Amino acid sequence: MPIVDVEIPEVGYPLYFGSQSCSTNDRSLCRHMPTGNAEHKMSNKPSCHIRIATESDIPDLVALLQDLFAIEADFNGDPVKQERGLRLLLESPGGKIWVAEERGHIVGLCTLQILISTAEGGPVGLVEDVVVVSDRRGFGIGRQLLAALEIWAVQHGLSRLQLLADRENRSALDFYQRLDWRETKLIALRKTRLTDSP
């Protein structure tokens, strides 16, 4: 799984939308941003509202994660585990979940966890679970989710975002590259059999 990341400059970072008005206090954050701050709407398409998830969203989010894990080789869908993980994220001060909602239905999500980087000397963000329902892909919903996440990251002093992507998922890698995410020289390693004895 390649590791990709994006640096977050203090001013003028790219968001890759058509020019529209924006209500954030820092006008540099509005460049190419749909109307609104972290909650905005798509133009010329069904209304899409980006917001922070609540506990009542969990059943829909669990279903979305089953779609995501069905295409990721390293993970298996387990609704019980996904529900537990989502609840922990909602309860964690260092975790956030954004959802995209159209006509009262959740059509996408992404999550962020705050980490401390010794390389950066401060907080950075680990982005996970970026997924949009299959029939709404290609309409800018994933971009809007990541844009809302990025605005929040800047406003909360994060200097870098990073994520893991399935190396076989070419469409996802192309999507992230279009949004200025770049592959790093690092590789992802994991250990699943943990022991409490030497």
C-alpha positions as CSV (number, residue, x, y, z in Angstrom):
1,M,0.0,0.0,0.0
2,P,1.7,3.3,-1.0
3,I,1.6,6.1,1.4
4,V,0.6,9.5,0.0
5,D,0.5,12.8,1.7
6,V,-0.1,16.5,1.1
7,E,1.6,19.4,2.7
8,I,-0.8,22.1,4.1
9,P,0.8,25.6,3.6
10,E,-0.6,28.3,5.8
11,V,-2.0,30.2,2.8
12,G,-3.3,29.4,-0.6
13,Y,-3.5,25.6,-0.6
14,P,-5.3,24.1,-3.6
15,L,-8.8,22.9,-3.3
16,Y,-9.6,22.2,-7.0
17,F,-13.1,23.5,-7.4
18,G,-14.7,26.0,-9.8
19,S,-14.5,29.6,-8.5
20,Q,-17.5,30.5,-6.3
21,S,-18.1,32.6,-3.2
22,C,-17.0,31.3,0.2
23,S,-17.9,32.3,3.7
24,T,-14.6,31.4,5.5
25,N,-12.8,34.2,7.3
26,D,-9.5,33.7,5.4
27,R,-10.2,34.5,1.8
28,S,-7.1,32.5,0.7
29,L,-9.0,29.4,1.9
30,C,-11.9,30.2,-0.5
31,R,-9.9,29.8,-3.7
32,H,-11.8,27.4,-5.9
33,M,-14.1,26.4,-3.1
34,P,-17.8,25.8,-3.4
35,T,-20.1,28.1,-1.4
36,G,-19.7,27.9,2.3
37,N,-17.0,26.9,4.7
38,A,-16.9,23.2,5.7
39,E,-20.6,23.0,4.9
40,H,-21.5,23.8,1.3
41,K,-23.5,22.7,-1.7
42,M,-22.7,21.5,-5.2
43,S,-24.0,23.6,-8.1
44,N,-26.0,22.2,-11.0
45,K,-26.4,18.8,-9.2
46,P,-28.6,17.5,-6.4
47,S,-28.0,19.4,-3.2
48,C,-25.0,17.9,-1.3
49,H,-24.4,19.0,2.3
50,I,-21.0,18.3,3.9
51,R,-21.2,18.1,7.7
52,I,-19.7,16.4,10.8
53,A,-21.2,13.0,11.4
54,T,-23.4,12.2,14.4
55,E,-24.2,9.0,16.2
56,S,-27.5,8.6,14.3
57,D,-25.4,8.3,11.0
58,I,-23.6,5.2,12.2
59,P,-25.8,2.6,10.4
60,D,-25.4,4.4,7.1
61,L,-21.6,4.8,7.6
62,V,-21.2,1.1,8.5
63,A,-22.9,0.2,5.1
64,L,-20.6,2.6,3.2
65,L,-17.5,1.0,4.9
66,Q,-18.6,-2.4,3.7
67,D,-18.5,-1.1,0.1
68,L,-15.0,0.3,0.8
69,F,-13.6,-2.8,2.3
70,A,-15.0,-4.9,-0.5
71,I,-12.5,-3.4,-2.8
72,E,-9.5,-3.1,-0.5
73,A,-7.3,-6.2,-0.5
74,D,-5.8,-5.6,3.0
75,F,-9.1,-5.3,4.9
76,N,-12.3,-7.3,5.4
77,G,-15.7,-5.9,6.2
78,D,-17.0,-6.6,9.6
79,P,-20.0,-4.5,10.5
80,V,-19.6,-5.0,14.3
81,K,-16.0,-3.8,14.2
82,Q,-16.8,-0.9,11.9
83,E,-19.6,0.3,14.2
84,R,-17.2,0.1,17.2
85,G,-14.5,2.0,15.3
86,L,-17.0,4.7,14.2
87,R,-18.2,5.1,17.8
88,L,-14.7,5.4,19.0
89,L,-13.9,8.1,16.4
90,L,-17.0,10.1,17.3
91,E,-16.0,10.0,21.0
92,S,-12.3,10.8,20.4
93,P,-11.2,14.4,20.7
94,G,-8.5,13.6,18.0
95,G,-11.0,12.0,15.6
96,K,-13.4,13.5,13.1
97,I,-15.9,12.0,10.6
98,W,-17.3,14.1,7.7
99,V,-20.3,12.9,5.7
100,A,-21.9,14.0,2.4
101,E,-25.6,14.1,2.5
102,E,-28.0,14.4,-0.5
103,R,-31.8,14.6,0.0
104,G,-31.5,13.1,3.5
105,H,-29.3,10.2,2.5
106,I,-25.6,9.7,3.4
107,V,-23.7,9.3,0.1
108,G,-20.1,9.6,1.3
109,L,-17.7,9.9,4.2
110,C,-14.1,10.4,5.2
111,T,-12.4,10.3,8.5
112,L,-9.4,12.1,10.1
113,Q,-7.3,11.2,13.1
114,I,-4.8,13.6,14.6
115,L,-1.3,12.3,15.2
116,I,1.8,14.1,16.5
117,S,4.7,14.1,14.0
118,T,8.3,14.6,15.4
119,A,9.3,15.4,11.8
120,E,6.8,18.3,11.6
121,G,7.1,19.2,15.3
122,G,3.4,19.2,15.7
123,P,0.0,17.8,14.8
124,V,-0.7,16.1,11.4
125,G,-3.7,14.2,10.2
126,L,-4.2,10.6,9.1
127,V,-7.0,10.5,6.5
128,E,-9.0,7.2,6.2
129,D,-12.2,5.7,4.9
130,V,-12.7,8.1,1.9
131,V,-15.7,6.5,0.1
132,V,-18.7,7.7,-2.0
133,V,-21.6,5.4,-3.0
134,S,-21.0,4.0,-6.4
135,D,-23.7,5.8,-8.3
136,R,-22.6,9.2,-7.0
137,R,-18.9,8.9,-7.8
138,G,-17.6,11.4,-10.4
139,F,-19.8,14.2,-9.1
140,G,-17.3,16.0,-7.0
141,I,-18.5,14.6,-3.6
142,G,-15.1,13.0,-2.7
143,R,-13.5,16.4,-3.5
144,Q,-15.9,18.2,-1.3
145,L,-15.4,15.9,1.6
146,L,-11.6,16.2,1.4
147,A,-11.9,20.0,0.9
148,A,-14.0,20.3,4.1
149,L,-11.5,18.1,6.0
150,E,-8.6,20.2,4.7
151,I,-10.1,23.5,5.8
152,W,-10.7,22.0,9.2
153,A,-7.1,20.8,9.3
154,V,-5.7,24.2,8.5
155,Q,-8.0,25.9,11.0
156,H,-6.7,23.5,13.7
157,G,-3.0,23.9,13.0
158,L,-2.3,20.6,11.2
159,S,0.7,20.9,8.9
160,R,0.3,17.7,6.8
161,L,-2.2,15.1,5.8
162,Q,-1.4,11.6,4.9
163,L,-3.3,8.5,3.9
164,L,-2.8,4.9,2.8
165,A,-4.2,3.9,-0.6
166,D,-4.6,0.4,-2.2
167,R,-1.8,0.2,-4.9
168,E,-4.2,-1.8,-7.1
169,N,-6.9,0.9,-7.0
170,R,-5.7,3.0,-9.9
171,S,-8.8,5.2,-10.0
172,A,-8.4,6.2,-6.3
173,L,-4.7,6.9,-6.9
174,D,-5.5,9.1,-9.9
175,F,-8.2,10.9,-7.8
176,Y,-5.7,11.7,-5.1
177,Q,-3.0,12.8,-7.5
178,R,-5.5,15.2,-9.1
179,L,-6.0,16.7,-5.7
180,D,-2.2,17.3,-5.2
181,W,-1.6,14.2,-3.0
182,R,1.9,12.7,-3.8
183,E,3.4,9.3,-3.2
184,T,6.2,9.2,-0.6
185,K,9.2,7.0,-0.4
186,L,7.7,5.2,2.6
187,I,6.0,1.9,2.5
188,A,3.3,0.7,4.9
189,L,4.0,-2.1,7.3
190,R,1.6,-3.6,9.9
191,K,1.6,-6.2,12.6
192,T,-1.7,-7.8,13.6
193,R,-0.5,-10.5,16.0
194,L,0.4,-8.5,19.1
195,T,1.8,-10.1,22.2
196,D,2.3,-8.8,25.7
197,S,5.3,-11.0,26.4
198,P,8.9,-10.6,25.1
